[in-house]
Amino acid sequence: MKTITQLSPRGQVTLPAAIRKALGLKAGDALLLRVEEGRVVLEPARVLPVEAYTEERIREFTQAAEASEEELAAFRRAWGL
């Protein structure tokens, strides 16, 4: 599918409805843009949420990862140690 669009004074490009529909794109979707052999290539991108851990959250992870003496003894028995 090919179509012509124009670059706005602010550097914006409108993707025609037929193109958006063909790709399943909706407002707010992320696009990956790259230059390839003198062409601009756009493709849908996946954006994964990232959590910046606070010191408190790191302590929670550490505490959850620690095994009690009873749990350690059970592990040793299960592993034949």
ABEGO torsion letter per residue (X at the ends): XBBBBBBBAAGBBBBBAAAAAAAGBBBGBBBBBBBBGGBBBBBBBBBBBBBBBBAAAAAAAAAAABBBAAAAAAAAAAAGX
